[in-house]
């Protein structure tokens, strides 16, 4: 992004009020822009506006100058892409003729800050590209953490200074200091060791000769700034002089030069003896006889003050000097009255201020302001209005000083800044200008009845467990039961799905029976999201209303509309909502009320989010409906991941937060009541489920949920799904209670009541969940009742506890008598034993025997794995790394040959022969592009022949010429001419147009860093004799000139995947204990799941791990006694083992830093590595089955989770036999044995 700020208001002063004006330029890495340095106080975001409205550019001439360069480096350098992005964005913007008057700007990308200062006399459009070219070239080899390039000093004042400042730590304050120096006409890097860059071309206003001495000075800008008076003022009266203004860096000598007078005359016209030692920017001096003219601004005839828009380089003393004022006068004109004025110390760019007495001006508009007087298009307030009353926020929510709407204290706290002016706030605060406060309103009257609503999920029988019959609602304390959910057909008829035959029981309940339409799924599914919108369209609404009114006569007490959400702009997978959604929704409700009268209740569901609720005309809707279901749950969830706006105080967007936080619920209740809804019509949500998260570090989160290491995993939920709800990130209260009751798995279940959020929380495994226990619900109900809300609404009654309903929804059938099965008393510990007895194993013992054998193999594997890490791995890796390093040169040149055309331009030394001879043997379209007309052969008797033996007829020798031609680089040979084509032999001269991109991609694809290369010439197949001289024709064959070559790449540079191996061991340590538990259940006939699914889910992970450790065992044998012939077999075994472990840690090969040089290794193996390539193709696919299987099976409690086992088994069964075979012979062989024992018939087993 691009940004600017007031140059002379210190960013690192905690007492300053900071304003940054920013605009986005596009995301260079598909991730959100990193936060600014923590040393900078909080600031409002603002759109950049041109510093000058005068778009004319100066007339400049070119010259070569010396630029001073100061670069400091560190080991923690940022990726060059971010520096390149910031530099390029700045260059593109400031070089444009549209922005030639922009003289200061900052570029920011992922923590990298770059700023440019260009003096008023410098031509941006031609100077910036020229200097940028040289600076980028210098930085390519420097890997800077900070850098300064400056043109200053000597005879240059502020108009003629130029500077570029770079800070890769995001420290804006340090950048500001450099810009301030240049703006004052002084150098920043004084006294520091700099490098001089000579011959840099710049374009600036022409030099003019001084009237004294032999030196020259540069002229000031020929046109005036819009923000001040002209540098040279005309006579206003006979007694006044012609005056010019001082620029930072000016001296009396330079001012005399500007005036075009001698130094003596200048002293005569300006007799103050202390003048030359006290010159200040903006100060006026005389160029002729007379006194300085009065240029103090005057108020308008209407009583308004002389207004001025502050620019980035302004400060009060400068403005005072320019306008014949004092700093004290400027403060007096503005204190307490001018909008956004924080005093001279915190003078912000872009605000309108007074430079005379009079009424303050309207605030300057800000392009992204949504409320208040900063909103574009705002006109002066009417009589009786204040500026703060203008453009209120939707829902009567708070408007802060930056013109943004919100409902939290950050937006709603009305505090003014140090000067007490409107539109200001204290440092690090955003203040509030209208509708301030977070108190609940409209709650003075109690409801006639405090109701309790329960939603019933009619689809709860889709779950494998946690089922609930509708009839059970009759024994509860709920006053209202909402059936979730009815839908519509294409004719807007009501559709109620009663697959599980619960509707009749529901309609027989003594509770108020409410039919709910819609719901989240129906409202957001791409197939159905238009249904409610279309039904409420004016053309269809009457039919829809009539159909509802008719259907309610079938025993319903009311209707509830749950459209999520009208007008919503950003629901994934569907188009943005329409502006007509809200008004049409209100019109529908009004018509529905007329149709059903007061005999049926009408309610709607409303979101507890400002972002979504603002499209509801909620105050008018509240007048129509009987009550509102206010969904004060799901305040947080997996959707928060990397959403920096989702959570206050969480700049990453990945913080762990409760979805039922009482503080945030209170903000939401204040929002809807401030919007005009009576509390007595609002039923506040309570939840019978939790929102769970997989944690990046449970230990960090246990210290504090605000710990810097405590974050949620993402983008998909990393939470363990519940056994019944089977949805990662969403788990029922019943399942949460079960986890606490069955805490026998060593998963580390810890309950914590969080007082700050009034939430129950639970750590289990690597999960954290927030929910409401029955105790918390009771306290919430009492709290809401005490605030005179209309009631509560519980989602959902069927999630609260396990019942005996988990069978047939229509009733329980008696089970038939069974004959006891024989005992499974045999014991097979090896696959060889299992294979030998396959035909005699009873079917009911297959799972127990197979799992026992797999457990024995896993135990052996873990022992081998542990031994590997404690003894032998480092030695084997040492030999592996030497082999990889030896192939680096081949990989580097291969990368150049395969991708060079993407990064370079080339000149090819083409050899040519006469066209006649060439066309006789033309091998490609371009083969004869460089042929010549004329003589084809040398004279045999003069020059010689290809064969001169006396007994053989001499043959003629072709005349061959050489010429350099501009052509595409390899691998594009489309323009190659005469000569061999397998391989092409022509010499190539390389010029690198994107060397930084080349080296970044080289390291990404081969693991070879730029630091291990040097530029040089590579002999591919040249045949020049040692005595050959430069320029000889022989050099036109077989050479690459100016290409990267390996320089110092050794075994120590090869990435070590030991961490991958270590992580794998950590991941699988808990498997044996879980397998023991299911084995016990099998032995006691107590396993409730499909035992064949259990085999299929466990077999592949264990077989892959066993094969990995066995491959490493082979590596040990080879490494202990290795020969050159065994090298490739060694690398193959090593890689195969690593590839098999990668899915265990939940990654794909391409995402692991320790395997970045895998391209180098695979190139070394060549055809001999086909088996490793087979494994690689399986495990490097982000959607590969082994990755999905390990991800599920290694989750806490996973093996005891029947639903998870079913998922894993289905994934395993979906794998092709060819993919199993690619995982290697040991995996395939043992899989065949398991299939044989199970009685599975496969074509390759017959």
Number of C-alpha atoms within 10 A of each C-alpha: 20 22 22 24 27 24 25 22 24 22 28 17 15 14 15 20 28 26 23 19 19 20 16 14 16 12 13 16 12 7 9 14 16 14 13 19 15 11 14 18 19 18 17 18 17 20 17 19 18 17 25 16 13 16 14 13 19 19 14 17 14 14 12 11 13 16 22 19 20 17 18 12 13 11 8 11 13 17 13 16 17 19 25 18 23 25 25 15 20 25 20 13 19 22 18 14 16 15 22 24 25 25 24 25 23 25 27 30 29 25 20 29 29 28 26 27 24 28 25 25 26 28 25 30 20 19 20 24 18 15 20 18 11 16 20 15 12 15 14 13 11 14 20 23 18 22 21 22 25 23 20 23 17 9 16 21 26 25 26 25 27 31 27 26 23 29 23 24 17 23 21 26 17 17 24 22 17 24 27 20 22 29 30 19 25 22 24 20 16 9 7 8 11 15 13 13 16 12 12 17 18 22 21 24 21 17 13 15 15 22 17 14 8 7 10 15 18 21 20 20 20 13 12 13 16 13 17 13 15 16 23 18 19 13 15 13 10 9 11 18 22 21 24 23 23 24 24 21 26 21 19 18 20 22 26 22 23 22 23 16 17 18 19 12 16 22 18 14 17 20 11 9 9 8 14 15 9 9 18 20 20 22 20 23 25 26 27 19 17 17 17 22 19 10 13 15 17 14 17 14 8 8 11 16 22 20 22 20 17 21 22 20 19 18 21 22 19 19 22 19 19 24 20 16 19 16 15 12 15 21 19 16 20 26 19 19 19 23 25 28 28 29 22 19 14 23 28 27 23 27 22 22 27 27 25 24 20 19 19 21 19 19 23 20 18 22 15 16 21 20 26 28 30 28 21 15 9 17 11 13 14 10 6 6 10 11 21 22 17 20 17 20 21 20 25 20 27 33 32 32 29 28 27 22 27 22 26 21 18 16 27 24 23 24 17 23 21 19 19 19 19 22 30 27 26 18 21 17 24 29 26 30 30 27 23 22 20 21 13 17 18 17 18 12 12 17 18 9 11 19 18 18 28 24 21 24 19 26 16 18 19 13 14 15 18 24 25 27 24 24 16 15 22 16 10 10 12 20 18 21 28 27 23 22 24 21 20 19 11 9 11 21 18 17 13 17 14 12 12 15 14 18 17 12 14 25 20 13 17 15 20 16 22 27 23 26 25 23 18 13 13 22 24 20 13 13 10 16 22 16 18 25 23 17 24 23 18 13 9 15 23 16 16 21 23 16 16 19 20 13 15 17 12 9 13 16 19 24 25 25 22 23 24 22 24 24 20 20 16 12 13 10 10 16 14 13 19 13 13 13 22 22 18 20 23 19 17 20 21 17 16 22 20 12 17 20 12 11 10 18 19 24 25 20 22 22 23 25 19 18 14 17 22 21 22 22 18 21 16 15 22 19 14 18 18 20 24 27 25 22 23 25 27 21 21 20 21 25 15 21 21 19 16 17 12 19 17 13 11 16 15 18 19 24 29 29 24 26 25 25 24 18 13 21 21 17 21 24 25 22 28 30 23 24 21 17 24 24 29 25 25 28 26 27 24 25 26 22 28 29 26 32 28 26 26 18 15 21 13 16 21 14 11 13 15 16 14 10 17 21 24 30 20 18 12 14 21 22 28 27 23 24 22 21 21 18 15 18 23 22 26 26 23 19 22 22 14 15 18 16 10 9 13 10 16 13 16 16 19 14 14 11 16 14 10 9 17 20 23 22 22 23 22 24 20 20 25 28 26 29 29 23 20 14 9 16 20 12 12 19 19 12 12 19 20 11 16 21 27 26 26 25 26 26 20 20 23 25 24 22 17 17 14 10 17 16 15 12 16 11 8 10 8 6 6 5 6 6 5 6 10 9 11 15 10 10 13 20 17 16 19 13 12 23 16 13 12 18 12 9 15 16 11 15 20 21 24 25 23 25 25 20 21 28 23 16 19 23 17 13 20 18 12 18 22 13 13 17 14 10 9 16 16 14 12 19 21 15 16 24 19 15 20 24 22 16 16 24 18 14 26 23 19 14 20 20 14 14 18 22 19 18 18 19 19 20 18 23 25 24 21 22 24 20 18 15 16 21 13 8 11 14 15 14 11 14 21 24 16 21 21 17 10 10 13 18 16 15 14 15 10 7 10 14 18 11 13 13 9 7 6 8 10 15 12 17 16 17 13 15 14 14 12 15 16 14 18 19 26 20 14 15 13 14 18 25 26 22 19 12 14 6 9 15 18 25 25 27 21 20 16 17 13 12 16 18 14 20 18 17 16 20 15 18 19 22 25 27 16 19 12 14 18 14 12 12 16 17 13 14 14 17 14 15 9 6 6 12 11 8 8 9 15 17 20 23 23 21 21 23 18 16 20 21 19 21 13 12 17 16 18 11 17 27 18 20 17 15 10 21 20 15 15 20 19 11 15 19 13 17 21 15 14 16 19 14 15 20 20 13 15 21 16 10 11 11 17 11 15 13 21 14 19 24 21 23 26 23 22 23 24 21 22 23 24 26 21 27 26 18 21 25 19 16 25 20 12 18 21 11 8 15 11 7 8 13 16 19 18 25 27 24 23 23 27 25 26 25 26 26 27 24 26 28 20 19 20 20 22 18 11 12 14 17 22 22 25 20 15 25 28 23 17 21 19 11 10 13 20 14 18 24 21 17 22 23 15 22 24 18 15 16 11 17 20 26 23 19 25 24 18 22 24 19 22 22 23 21 23 21 19 21 21 24 25 19 18 27 22 15 17 21 14 10 13 9 13 10 16 19 17 19 27 19 13 16 22 19 14 18 19 17 20 22 16 17 23 20 13 11 11 11 6 7 10 5
